[in-house]
Amino acid sequence: MRIFLALLPSGNGAVENSMTWYYNLYEPLLDLGHDVYIIRLDTIASEFKVRVRTEQFKSVFSPILLETFRTEHTKKPFDFFLSNFANLDIEPSCIDEIRKSGVPTANFSCNNTHQFYVTETIAPHFDFNLHSEKNVADKFRAIGAKPVWFQMAANPKYYYPIKIKKTIDVAFIGACYANRPYYIWSLLANGIDAHAYGPGWRYREDMATLRKIKREFRRSKEVMQSIFLFSPDARASTSSWIAELDFKDKLISKYQANLHFPIEDAEMVTKINECRICLGSLEVYDNHDHSRQLLTHLHLREFEAPMCGALYFTNYSDELSEHYKPDKEVIIYRNEHELLDKVKYYLGHPQEAEKVRQAGYKRALECHTYQKRFRDLFTNIFKGKI
């Protein structure tokens, strides 16, 4: 099958040289034998000196995408169009024009549980919207878009076990967000050698003073403004943000040696293999509001870590139990107390830990590769099952 792929390779702008989606959305298509024409958003942004996911980028990129598609489609017709666009990447009219060619269009997006607003404008313009969280389908239907559940996975060519000495008890890789700093604090306060790697865990030394001044200025500004907020919701949102900021500062002050900057893709795989327990968290704030309900959804790490052969710990969710057997293939926890108890138990029982580790790896390799996800997706789309 000939596929036109419009791709932003990075999975996180805070991670230098991130190629997450290149590894997971592009290369598995090649592995399956498809003829893939790729246009990379980061390459266009660099060429025209604009930042991706801005109105300026959208105005530059949209005509380029359309012209490129038409030119290449004339040379050799495409069978499928795939992208991972956000609203600020593309003009909806551009997608409408591509659909007129008769080529089925699909857009992949994630994090719709708590930030659906990022793609809801363009979603109705695609034939299919591939969403990674199962319970968000109704959000797409409500705006006249067609949802297709396309859960996260991992490419085993890039996420795999490494024979390396395990030197860390617990490693968390991801942003300092929601309850994550509280989990790390609980482990460290109870003598567990836990380390966190990612955005927000610490500040660059050469920027520490400036960042502290900016942070304190914003904090003082929020405190002063809260005096004039009469809405309980607004006051709760502001005070929750301040409380979380203060706790992060407390964590950094006491345990800075265990908190680290973001790490690149290859180093992440090494770090997952270096730790006895790889820690994950499904929790996110609704609409990124610190005072709102904590929601849960699966992330890439639920598939990357077991694919690396890690003993993986994460929050419980019903959706997680559809992919792994809880406490048999991945270890689940519901609060910091259960997390601490289970960390201590499995650190003290390496043979049982190894059984779970091997079972999780087997499940990931058999069921949760992007090669399998794409194979199932195309079978369902082109055989009319969707």
ChimeraX attribute file (.defattr): number of C-alpha atoms within 10 A of each C-alpha:
attribute: neighborCount
match mode: 1-to-1
recipient: residues
	/A:1	13
	/A:2	16
	/A:3	18
	/A:4	23
	/A:5	22
	/A:6	20
	/A:7	21
	/A:8	22
	/A:9	22
	/A:10	18
	/A:11	14
	/A:12	16
	/A:13	10
	/A:14	16
	/A:15	18
	/A:16	12
	/A:17	14
	/A:18	18
	/A:19	16
	/A:20	21
	/A:21	18
	/A:22	17
	/A:23	20
	/A:24	22
	/A:25	24
	/A:26	20
	/A:27	17
	/A:28	23
	/A:29	20
	/A:30	12
	/A:31	9
	/A:32	13
	/A:33	10
	/A:34	13
	/A:35	14
	/A:36	18
	/A:37	15
	/A:38	15
	/A:39	18
	/A:40	15
	/A:41	23
	/A:42	15
	/A:43	14
	/A:44	18
	/A:45	18
	/A:46	11
	/A:47	9
	/A:48	11
	/A:49	10
	/A:50	17
	/A:51	15
	/A:52	20
	/A:53	18
	/A:54	14
	/A:55	16
	/A:56	14
	/A:57	20
	/A:58	21
	/A:59	14
	/A:60	16
	/A:61	21
	/A:62	18
	/A:63	14
	/A:64	14
	/A:65	20
	/A:66	15
	/A:67	13
	/A:68	14
	/A:69	22
	/A:70	16
	/A:71	12
	/A:72	13
	/A:73	16
	/A:74	10
	/A:75	9
	/A:76	10
	/A:77	17
	/A:78	22
	/A:79	15
	/A:80	17
	/A:81	23
	/A:82	22
	/A:83	21
	/A:84	21
	/A:85	21
	/A:86	23
	/A:87	18
	/A:88	18
	/A:89	23
	/A:90	22
	/A:91	18
	/A:92	16
	/A:93	13
	/A:94	17
	/A:95	22
	/A:96	15
	/A:97	13
	/A:98	19
	/A:99	16
	/A:100	9
	/A:101	13
	/A:102	11
	/A:103	17
	/A:104	18
	/A:105	20
	/A:106	24
	/A:107	24
	/A:108	21
	/A:109	20
	/A:110	23
	/A:111	17
	/A:112	22
	/A:113	23
	/A:114	19
	/A:115	15
	/A:116	17
	/A:117	12
	/A:118	18
	/A:119	22
	/A:120	17
	/A:121	16
	/A:122	21
	/A:123	28
	/A:124	21
	/A:125	23
	/A:126	22
	/A:127	20
	/A:128	21
	/A:129	27
	/A:130	24
	/A:131	23
	/A:132	24
	/A:133	22
	/A:134	17
	/A:135	13
	/A:136	19
	/A:137	20
	/A:138	13
	/A:139	16
	/A:140	20
	/A:141	13
	/A:142	10
	/A:143	12
	/A:144	12
	/A:145	21
	/A:146	21
	/A:147	24
	/A:148	24
	/A:149	17
	/A:150	20
	/A:151	19
	/A:152	21
	/A:153	25
	/A:154	31
	/A:155	24
	/A:156	21
	/A:157	12
	/A:158	16
	/A:159	23
	/A:160	21
	/A:161	19
	/A:162	14
	/A:163	8
	/A:164	11
	/A:165	10
	/A:166	13
	/A:167	12
	/A:168	18
	/A:169	17
	/A:170	25
	/A:171	24
	/A:172	25
	/A:173	23
	/A:174	22
	/A:175	18
	/A:176	20
	/A:177	19
	/A:178	18
	/A:179	17
	/A:180	21
	/A:181	19
	/A:182	17
	/A:183	20
	/A:184	26
	/A:185	20
	/A:186	17
	/A:187	21
	/A:188	19
	/A:189	13
	/A:190	10
	/A:191	9
	/A:192	18
	/A:193	16
	/A:194	24
	/A:195	24
	/A:196	26
	/A:197	21
	/A:198	19
	/A:199	20
	/A:200	19
	/A:201	23
	/A:202	24
	/A:203	17
	/A:204	10
	/A:205	9
	/A:206	8
	/A:207	9
	/A:208	12
	/A:209	12
	/A:210	11
	/A:211	14
	/A:212	13
	/A:213	11
	/A:214	12
	/A:215	13
	/A:216	13
	/A:217	12
	/A:218	13
	/A:219	19
	/A:220	13
	/A:221	11
	/A:222	16
	/A:223	15
	/A:224	11
	/A:225	12
	/A:226	17
	/A:227	9
	/A:228	9
	/A:229	13
	/A:230	9
	/A:231	10
	/A:232	9
	/A:233	11
	/A:234	14
	/A:235	19
	/A:236	17
	/A:237	17
	/A:238	20
	/A:239	17
	/A:240	16
	/A:241	17
	/A:242	18
	/A:243	12
	/A:244	17
	/A:245	15
	/A:246	13
	/A:247	15
	/A:248	19
	/A:249	15
	/A:250	13
	/A:251	20
	/A:252	19
	/A:253	11
	/A:254	12
	/A:255	17
	/A:256	16
	/A:257	11
	/A:258	18
	/A:259	21
	/A:260	18
	/A:261	19
	/A:262	22
	/A:263	20
	/A:264	16
	/A:265	17
	/A:266	11
	/A:267	11
	/A:268	17
	/A:269	20
	/A:270	17
	/A:271	21
	/A:272	30
	/A:273	27
	/A:274	22
	/A:275	23
	/A:276	24
	/A:277	26
	/A:278	26
	/A:279	31
	/A:280	22
	/A:281	25
	/A:282	20
	/A:283	21
	/A:284	23
	/A:285	19
	/A:286	16
	/A:287	16
	/A:288	15
	/A:289	18
	/A:290	21
	/A:291	17
	/A:292	15
	/A:293	13
	/A:294	17
	/A:295	14
	/A:296	22
	/A:297	23
	/A:298	24
	/A:299	19
	/A:300	17
	/A:301	22
	/A:302	25
	/A:303	28
	/A:304	27
	/A:305	31
	/A:306	31
	/A:307	30
	/A:308	25
	/A:309	25
	/A:310	27
	/A:311	28
	/A:312	30
	/A:313	26
	/A:314	22
	/A:315	20
	/A:316	21
	/A:317	18
	/A:318	10
	/A:319	14
	/A:320	19
	/A:321	14
	/A:322	9
	/A:323	17
	/A:324	20
	/A:325	16
	/A:326	20
	/A:327	16
	/A:328	16
	/A:329	25
	/A:330	29
	/A:331	25
	/A:332	24
	/A:333	20
	/A:334	11
	/A:335	12
	/A:336	17
	/A:337	13
	/A:338	12
	/A:339	21
	/A:340	18
	/A:341	12
	/A:342	17
	/A:343	22
	/A:344	16
	/A:345	13
	/A:346	18
	/A:347	16
	/A:348	11
	/A:349	11
	/A:350	12
	/A:351	11
	/A:352	13
	/A:353	22
	/A:354	16
	/A:355	13
	/A:356	25
	/A:357	25
	/A:358	19
	/A:359	18
	/A:360	29
	/A:361	25
	/A:362	16
	/A:363	19
	/A:364	26
	/A:365	20
	/A:366	11
	/A:367	15
	/A:368	25
	/A:369	22
	/A:370	23
	/A:371	22
	/A:372	17
	/A:373	18
	/A:374	16
	/A:375	13
	/A:376	12
	/A:377	18
	/A:378	15
	/A:379	12
	/A:380	13
	/A:381	13
	/A:382	10
	/A:383	9
	/A:384	8
	/A:385	9
	/A:386	13
